[in-house]
């Protein structure tokens, strides 16, 4: 599965570059978007993932299990 993205208010959903096999046991605990930069973070069982293009592509920012993130004000 992975992270899906909608560009039409939820009518349709498409996969992003961050996908896992359904039986992999991987999952996500949070998604957090920066209100000033548009960077999106996704905390998962294996990594902290980062997107700088509205969630189209993702890169691993740090390994580990992540349950929360906040942006400095």
Secondary structure, DSSP 8 states (H G I E B T S, - for coil): ---EE-SSTTSS-EE-S----GGG---EEEEEE-TTT--EEEEESSEEEEESSTTSS-EEEEES---------
